């Protein structure tokens, strides 16, 4: 389809006219645009709302006047007014930011905790008081602004704490409400009380330190478990009370899973005197299997590495005609040293029982995980009850007379990162100092390192796992 020449000319003229109008607009508004951008960056809309609103009205009025073809001086006058007001808004916003720095940070903390969603009523009240503080600050009423600021800051803190509690404790509260509706207290009061107590402890921890949530989160999870357990137990007790099952039926039902596990482990399930002996036997079996699996995995990794290394060395030796005998002899000597290191590892491994230390090998390094070395809560002092174990450690170190030692301190996840790191370092240094004083080991052979909670070896969600994570590892690094 051909476009008539006249129409094409009109279209070209229109495009040219629009381009010219845009260029004129950009030229006239350049300073005002910059002032508006600066005010936006200073968050003037929130921190100086009245001045921002007046600036925006003047800015939009100038744009409208330009579009309608008003006198250029009128347009320039309105632009200048908008520019001045945006600059005023920026200054007011910066002043407000400095004066309201504390409440602004508290507001951000609450927002980070998702208070606008999880603690909405308190957040909304805090926002109203914050807006009042900003308005009073902008009007120059410093006394009114200070009062509103204090109120807003307190409300933001309440909103933040409420949001954190909702995130960690709402599920527990829901379960306890379900338990109340099911009249669980009548049938399983002890377990239900345990759940309530754990919830109270979790809330207390959050009240005292809302930013270290590891402990309250764990307490809440334990409370959830106890609440669900109480509901389950209440249903069983209710069935017994209502004669839907006998007490004997209940006990036999509980024995079935243990019998099934014993069968899978090829263990004769002797429950004649109760489950204690069978449970202990199964627990020991599981621990042995885990230890064997770790040892086999390490042996396999070592063997795979050595096979690859030997294959490469043999290939290189076979390529050489001269000096092969000497190099093969060096290779044999190294293999003998490594075989001796493995024998020493077995010797060390047999020195400790399971509740004293676990012994691992990583290449030629030997790690003594001193599960029997205990510290008082929050203390780094080596107590006399640990001396017998440390004497065994000394004998293990003597098996590797040419070795460096790394004493590693580790904690569970309870407490702040900084506190745990410092405590683990102090404990590692205490053990090293004991070695210096009582084992006569030179300090240049030893290094003490605290890792805090960063290298767990077990689940921090259980008491048993946390106990395994609170440990001292002594790494013996032989010099081959």
C-alpha positions as CSV (number, residue, x, y, z in Angstrom):
1,X,0.0,0.0,0.0
2,X,1.5,3.4,-1.0
3,X,1.3,6.3,1.5
4,X,0.2,9.6,-0.1
5,X,3.0,12.1,-0.1
6,X,1.0,14.7,1.9
7,X,0.3,12.1,4.7
8,X,3.9,11.1,4.8
9,X,5.0,14.7,5.1
10,X,2.5,15.2,8.0
11,X,3.8,12.1,9.8
12,X,7.4,13.2,9.4
13,X,6.5,16.7,10.6
14,X,4.7,15.2,13.7
15,X,7.7,13.0,14.5
16,X,10.1,16.0,14.2
17,X,7.8,18.1,16.3
18,X,7.6,15.4,19.1
19,X,11.4,15.1,19.1
20,X,11.8,18.8,19.4
21,X,9.2,19.0,22.2
22,X,11.1,16.2,24.1
23,X,14.4,18.0,23.6
24,X,12.9,21.2,24.9
25,X,11.4,19.4,27.9
26,X,14.8,17.7,28.7
27,X,16.6,21.1,28.5
28,X,14.1,22.9,30.7
29,X,13.7,20.2,33.3
30,X,17.3,19.0,33.6
31,X,18.1,20.7,36.9
32,X,14.7,19.8,38.3
33,X,15.0,16.2,37.3
34,X,18.3,16.0,39.0
35,X,16.9,17.6,42.2
36,X,14.0,15.1,42.1
37,X,16.4,12.2,41.7
38,X,18.4,13.4,44.7
39,X,15.3,13.8,46.8
40,X,14.2,10.3,45.8
41,X,17.5,8.8,46.8
42,X,17.3,10.6,50.2
43,X,13.8,9.0,50.7
44,X,12.3,12.4,51.0
45,X,8.8,11.0,50.2
46,X,8.9,9.1,53.5
47,X,11.1,11.4,55.6
48,X,9.9,14.9,54.4
49,X,6.4,14.1,53.0
50,X,4.9,17.6,53.1
51,X,7.8,19.2,51.2
52,X,8.0,16.3,48.8
53,X,4.2,16.7,48.1
54,X,4.5,20.4,47.4
55,X,7.6,19.8,45.2
56,X,5.8,17.2,43.2
57,X,2.7,19.4,42.7
58,X,5.0,22.2,41.4
59,X,6.8,19.7,39.1
60,X,3.6,18.3,37.7
61,X,2.2,21.8,37.2
62,X,5.3,22.8,35.2
63,X,5.0,19.7,33.0
64,X,1.3,20.4,32.4
65,X,2.0,24.0,31.5
66,X,4.6,22.9,29.0
67,X,2.3,20.4,27.4
68,X,-0.5,23.1,27.0
69,X,1.9,25.6,25.5
70,X,1.8,28.1,28.2
71,X,4.2,31.0,28.3
72,X,7.8,29.8,28.6
73,X,8.5,32.1,31.5
74,X,5.6,30.6,33.5
75,X,7.0,27.1,32.8
76,X,10.4,28.2,34.0
77,X,9.0,29.8,37.1
78,X,7.2,26.6,38.1
79,X,10.2,24.4,37.3
80,X,12.4,26.6,39.5
81,X,9.9,26.4,42.3
82,X,9.8,22.5,42.0
83,X,13.6,22.4,42.0
84,X,13.9,24.5,45.1
85,X,11.3,22.4,46.9
86,X,13.0,19.2,46.0
87,X,16.2,20.6,47.3
88,X,14.4,21.6,50.5
89,X,12.9,18.1,50.7
90,X,16.4,16.5,50.4
91,X,17.8,18.7,53.2
92,X,14.8,18.0,55.4
93,X,15.1,14.2,54.7
94,X,18.8,14.2,55.6
95,X,18.1,16.1,58.8
96,X,15.3,13.7,59.7
97,X,17.5,10.7,58.9
98,X,20.2,12.0,61.3
99,X,17.7,12.9,64.0
100,X,15.7,9.6,63.6
101,X,18.6,7.3,63.0
102,X,17.8,5.1,65.9
103,X,14.1,4.6,65.0
104,X,15.0,4.1,61.3
105,X,17.3,1.2,62.2
106,X,14.7,-0.3,64.5
107,X,12.2,0.0,61.7
108,X,14.5,-1.8,59.4
109,X,15.2,-4.6,61.9
110,X,11.4,-5.1,62.3
111,X,11.0,-5.2,58.5
112,X,13.8,-7.7,58.2
113,X,11.9,-9.9,60.7
114,X,8.8,-9.6,58.4
115,X,6.9,-7.7,61.0
116,X,4.6,-6.1,58.4
117,X,3.2,-9.5,57.8
118,X,3.7,-11.5,61.0
119,X,3.0,-8.7,63.4
120,X,0.8,-6.4,61.3
121,X,-1.3,-4.6,64.0
122,X,1.7,-3.5,66.0
123,X,3.6,-2.6,62.8
124,X,0.8,-0.5,61.6
125,X,0.7,1.4,64.9
126,X,4.4,1.9,64.7
127,X,4.1,3.2,61.2
128,X,1.6,5.8,62.3
129,X,3.8,7.0,65.1
130,X,6.8,7.1,62.8
131,X,4.8,9.2,60.3
132,X,3.9,11.5,63.1
133,X,7.5,11.9,64.2
134,X,8.5,12.7,60.6
135,X,5.7,15.3,60.3
136,X,6.6,16.9,63.6
137,X,10.3,17.0,62.6
138,X,9.4,18.6,59.3
139,X,7.3,21.3,61.1
140,X,10.1,22.0,63.5
141,X,8.3,20.7,66.6
142,X,11.3,18.8,68.0
143,X,9.5,18.0,71.3
144,X,6.6,16.4,69.5
145,X,8.9,14.6,67.1
146,X,11.0,13.2,70.0
147,X,7.9,11.9,71.8
148,X,6.5,10.2,68.6
149,X,10.0,8.8,67.8
150,X,10.2,7.1,71.2
151,X,6.8,5.6,70.9
152,X,7.5,4.4,67.3
153,X,10.8,2.8,68.3
154,X,9.1,0.9,71.2
155,X,6.4,-0.3,68.9
156,X,8.8,-1.4,66.2
157,X,10.7,-3.4,68.8
158,X,7.5,-5.0,69.9
159,X,6.6,-5.7,66.3
160,X,10.0,-7.3,65.6
161,X,9.8,-9.5,68.7
162,X,6.2,-10.4,67.9
163,X,7.2,-11.4,64.4
164,X,10.1,-13.6,65.6
165,X,7.9,-15.3,68.2
166,X,5.3,-15.9,65.5
167,X,7.9,-17.5,63.2
168,X,9.3,-19.8,65.8
169,X,6.4,-20.4,68.3
170,X,3.2,-20.2,66.4
171,X,3.3,-23.9,65.5
172,X,3.9,-24.9,69.1
173,X,0.9,-22.7,70.2
174,X,-1.3,-24.3,67.6
175,X,-0.4,-27.8,68.8
176,X,-1.0,-26.9,72.4
177,X,-4.4,-25.4,71.5
178,X,-5.2,-28.7,69.7
179,X,-4.2,-30.5,72.8
180,X,-6.4,-28.4,75.0
181,X,-9.4,-29.0,72.7
182,X,-8.7,-32.8,72.8
183,X,-8.5,-32.7,76.6
184,X,-5.0,-34.1,76.5
185,X,-4.2,-32.8,80.0
186,X,-6.6,-35.3,81.5
187,X,-4.7,-38.3,79.9
188,X,-1.1,-37.2,79.4
189,X,-0.5,-34.3,81.8
190,X,3.3,-34.9,82.3
191,X,4.2,-34.8,78.6
192,X,1.9,-31.9,78.0
193,X,3.4,-29.9,80.9
194,X,6.8,-30.6,79.4
195,X,5.7,-29.1,76.1
196,X,4.3,-26.0,77.9
197,X,7.5,-25.6,79.9
198,X,9.6,-25.8,76.7
199,X,7.5,-23.2,75.1
200,X,7.9,-20.9,78.1
201,X,11.7,-21.4,78.0
202,X,11.7,-20.6,74.2
203,X,9.7,-17.4,74.7
204,X,12.0,-16.4,77.6
205,X,15.1,-16.9,75.5
206,X,13.6,-14.8,72.7
207,X,12.7,-12.0,75.2
208,X,16.2,-11.9,76.5
209,X,18.1,-12.3,73.2
210,X,15.9,-12.1,70.1
211,X,18.9,-12.3,67.7
212,X,20.3,-15.6,68.9
213,X,17.5,-17.9,67.7
214,X,19.4,-21.3,67.7
215,X,18.4,-22.2,71.3
216,X,14.7,-21.0,71.2
217,X,14.2,-22.6,67.8
218,X,15.5,-25.9,69.2
219,X,13.3,-25.5,72.3
220,X,10.3,-24.8,70.1
221,X,11.0,-27.9,68.1
222,X,11.3,-30.0,71.2
223,X,8.0,-28.5,72.5
224,X,6.3,-29.4,69.2
225,X,7.5,-32.9,69.6
226,X,6.3,-33.1,73.2
227,X,2.9,-31.7,72.2
228,X,2.4,-34.1,69.4
229,X,3.6,-36.9,71.7
230,X,1.1,-35.9,74.4
231,X,-1.7,-36.0,71.8
232,X,-0.7,-39.5,70.7
233,X,-0.3,-40.7,74.3
234,X,-3.6,-39.2,75.3
235,X,-5.4,-41.2,72.6
236,X,-3.7,-44.4,73.7
237,X,-4.6,-43.8,77.4
238,X,-8.1,-42.9,76.4
239,X,-8.5,-46.2,74.5
240,X,-7.3,-48.1,77.6
241,X,-9.6,-46.2,79.9
242,X,-12.5,-46.8,77.5
243,X,-11.7,-50.5,77.4
244,X,-11.0,-50.4,73.7
245,X,-7.6,-52.0,74.4
246,X,-6.0,-53.5,77.5
247,X,-2.7,-52.4,79.1
248,X,-1.2,-55.6,77.9
249,X,-2.3,-54.9,74.3
250,X,-0.6,-51.5,74.6
251,X,2.7,-52.9,75.9
252,X,2.8,-55.6,73.2
253,X,2.1,-53.0,70.5
254,X,5.0,-50.9,71.7
255,X,7.3,-54.0,71.6
256,X,6.5,-54.8,68.0
257,X,8.8,-52.2,66.4
258,X,11.7,-53.2,68.7
259,X,11.2,-56.8,67.7
260,X,11.1,-55.9,64.0
261,X,14.4,-53.9,64.4
262,X,16.0,-56.8,66.2
263,X,15.0,-59.2,63.5
264,X,16.5,-57.0,60.8
265,X,19.7,-56.9,62.9
266,X,19.8,-60.7,63.3
267,X,19.5,-60.3,67.1
268,X,17.3,-62.6,69.2
269,X,14.7,-60.2,70.8
270,X,14.7,-61.1,74.5
271,X,12.0,-58.9,76.1
272,X,11.4,-61.2,79.1
273,X,12.6,-58.6,81.5
274,X,11.7,-55.5,79.5
275,X,13.3,-53.6,76.6
276,X,16.4,-52.2,78.4
277,X,18.9,-55.0,77.5
278,X,17.7,-55.3,73.9
279,X,17.8,-51.6,73.4
280,X,21.3,-51.4,74.7
281,X,22.4,-54.3,72.5
282,X,20.9,-52.7,69.4
283,X,22.4,-49.3,70.2
284,X,25.9,-50.9,70.5
285,X,25.4,-52.8,67.3
286,X,24.4,-49.5,65.4
287,X,27.4,-47.7,66.9
288,X,29.8,-50.6,65.8
289,X,28.3,-50.5,62.3
290,X,28.8,-46.8,62.0
291,X,32.4,-47.1,63.2
292,X,33.1,-49.9,60.8
293,X,31.5,-48.0,57.9
294,X,33.7,-45.0,58.6
295,X,36.8,-47.1,58.8
296,X,36.0,-49.0,55.6
297,X,35.2,-45.8,53.8
298,X,38.5,-44.3,54.8
299,X,40.4,-47.5,53.9
300,X,38.7,-47.6,50.5
301,X,39.6,-43.9,49.8
302,X,43.2,-44.5,50.9
303,X,43.5,-47.6,48.8
304,X,42.1,-46.0,45.8
305,X,44.4,-43.0,46.1
306,X,47.5,-45.3,46.7
307,X,46.6,-47.5,43.7
308,X,46.4,-44.5,41.4
309,X,49.7,-43.1,42.8
310,X,51.5,-46.4,42.5
311,X,50.3,-47.1,39.0
312,X,51.6,-43.7,37.9
313,X,54.9,-44.2,39.6
314,X,55.4,-47.6,38.2
315,X,54.6,-46.3,34.7
316,X,57.2,-43.6,35.1
317,X,59.8,-46.0,36.4
318,X,59.2,-48.4,33.5
319,X,59.9,-45.6,31.1
320,X,63.3,-45.1,32.5
321,X,66.2,-47.4,31.9
322,X,68.8,-45.8,34.1
323,X,68.4,-45.4,37.9
324,X,65.2,-47.5,38.0
325,X,66.6,-49.7,40.7
326,X,67.4,-46.8,43.0
327,X,63.9,-45.2,42.5
328,X,62.1,-48.4,43.1
329,X,64.0,-48.8,46.3
330,X,62.9,-45.3,47.4
331,X,59.3,-46.2,46.5
332,X,59.5,-49.4,48.6
333,X,60.9,-47.4,51.6
334,X,58.0,-45.0,51.4
335,X,55.5,-47.8,51.2
336,X,57.1,-49.3,54.3
337,X,56.8,-46.0,56.1
338,X,53.1,-45.8,55.2
339,X,52.5,-49.4,56.3
340,X,54.1,-48.6,59.6
341,X,51.8,-45.5,60.0
342,X,48.8,-47.8,59.5
343,X,50.1,-50.2,62.1
344,X,50.6,-47.3,64.5
345,X,47.0,-46.1,63.8
346,X,45.6,-49.5,64.7
347,X,47.7,-49.5,67.9
348,X,46.3,-46.1,68.9
349,X,42.7,-47.1,68.0
350,X,42.9,-50.0,70.4
351,X,44.0,-47.8,73.3
352,X,40.6,-46.1,73.8
353,X,37.1,-47.4,74.5
354,X,34.2,-45.7,72.8
355,X,33.2,-43.4,75.6
356,X,36.8,-42.0,75.8
357,X,37.7,-41.3,72.3
358,X,36.9,-42.1,68.7
359,X,39.9,-42.5,66.4
360,X,39.9,-41.6,62.7
361,X,42.5,-41.6,60.0
362,X,42.6,-39.1,57.2
363,X,45.5,-40.0,54.9
364,X,48.4,-40.2,57.4
365,X,46.8,-37.9,59.9
366,X,45.3,-39.5,63.0
367,X,42.4,-37.7,64.8
368,X,41.5,-38.4,68.4
369,X,38.0,-37.2,69.0
370,X,37.9,-36.9,72.8
371,X,34.3,-37.6,73.5
372,X,35.1,-38.3,77.1
373,X,36.8,-34.9,77.7
374,X,34.2,-32.7,79.4
375,X,34.2,-29.1,80.5
376,X,31.8,-27.3,82.9
377,X,29.2,-25.1,81.2
378,X,30.9,-22.0,79.8
379,X,34.3,-23.0,81.3
380,X,37.6,-23.7,79.6
381,X,39.3,-25.3,82.7
382,X,40.6,-28.8,82.3
383,X,39.3,-30.6,85.4
384,X,41.1,-33.4,87.2
385,X,38.5,-36.0,86.1
386,X,39.9,-35.6,82.6
387,X,43.5,-36.4,83.6
388,X,43.3,-40.2,83.0
389,X,42.0,-39.7,79.5
390,X,44.7,-37.1,78.7
391,X,47.4,-39.6,80.0
392,X,46.1,-42.0,77.4
393,X,46.4,-39.2,74.8
394,X,50.0,-38.7,75.8
395,X,50.7,-42.4,75.2
396,X,49.0,-42.2,71.8
397,X,51.1,-39.2,70.9
398,X,54.3,-41.0,71.9
399,X,53.6,-43.6,69.3
400,X,54.3,-40.8,66.7
401,X,57.4,-39.2,68.1
402,X,58.0,-37.1,65.0
403,X,54.7,-35.4,64.5
404,X,52.9,-32.1,64.7
405,X,49.8,-31.7,66.8
406,X,46.6,-29.6,66.1
407,X,44.2,-29.2,69.0
408,X,40.8,-28.3,67.7
409,X,38.0,-26.9,69.9
410,X,34.4,-27.2,68.8
411,X,31.0,-26.3,70.3
412,X,27.3,-27.0,69.6
413,X,25.1,-24.3,68.1
414,X,23.7,-22.9,71.3
415,X,24.9,-19.3,72.1
416,X,26.1,-16.6,69.8
417,X,28.7,-17.3,67.0
418,X,31.2,-15.0,68.7
419,X,30.8,-16.6,72.2
420,X,31.1,-20.1,70.8
421,X,34.2,-19.2,68.8
422,X,35.9,-17.7,71.8
423,X,35.0,-20.6,74.1
424,X,36.2,-23.2,71.6
425,X,39.5,-21.3,71.2
426,X,39.9,-21.1,75.0
427,X,39.3,-24.8,75.5
428,X,41.7,-25.8,72.8
429,X,44.4,-23.5,74.3
430,X,43.7,-25.0,77.8
431,X,44.3,-28.5,76.5
432,X,47.4,-27.4,74.7
433,X,48.7,-25.7,77.9
434,X,48.0,-29.0,79.8
435,X,50.1,-30.8,77.2
436,X,53.0,-28.3,77.5
437,X,52.9,-28.5,81.3
438,X,52.3,-32.2,81.9
439,X,53.5,-34.0,78.7
440,X,56.6,-31.8,78.1
441,X,55.6,-31.3,74.4
442,X,57.3,-28.3,72.9
443,X,54.9,-25.5,71.8
444,X,56.5,-25.4,68.3
445,X,54.9,-28.8,67.7
446,X,51.4,-27.7,68.6
447,X,48.7,-25.4,67.3
448,X,45.4,-24.6,69.1
449,X,42.4,-23.7,66.9
450,X,38.8,-22.9,67.9
451,X,36.1,-23.5,65.3
452,X,33.1,-22.7,67.4
453,X,29.9,-24.2,66.0
454,X,31.1,-24.2,62.4
455,X,32.1,-27.9,62.0
456,X,29.3,-30.0,63.6
457,X,29.7,-33.8,63.4
458,X,26.1,-34.5,64.6
459,X,22.6,-33.0,64.6
460,X,22.4,-29.9,66.8
461,X,18.6,-30.6,67.2
462,X,19.1,-33.4,69.7
463,X,20.8,-33.4,73.1
464,X,22.9,-36.4,72.1
465,X,24.0,-34.6,68.9
466,X,24.9,-31.4,70.7
467,X,26.9,-33.4,73.2
468,X,28.9,-34.9,70.3
469,X,29.5,-31.5,68.8
470,X,31.0,-30.2,72.1
471,X,34.4,-31.7,71.7
472,X,38.1,-31.5,71.5
473,X,39.8,-33.1,68.5
474,X,43.6,-33.8,68.7
475,X,45.0,-34.2,65.2
476,X,48.4,-36.1,65.1
477,X,50.2,-35.3,61.9
478,X,53.2,-37.6,61.5
479,X,56.3,-36.4,59.6
480,X,57.0,-39.2,57.1
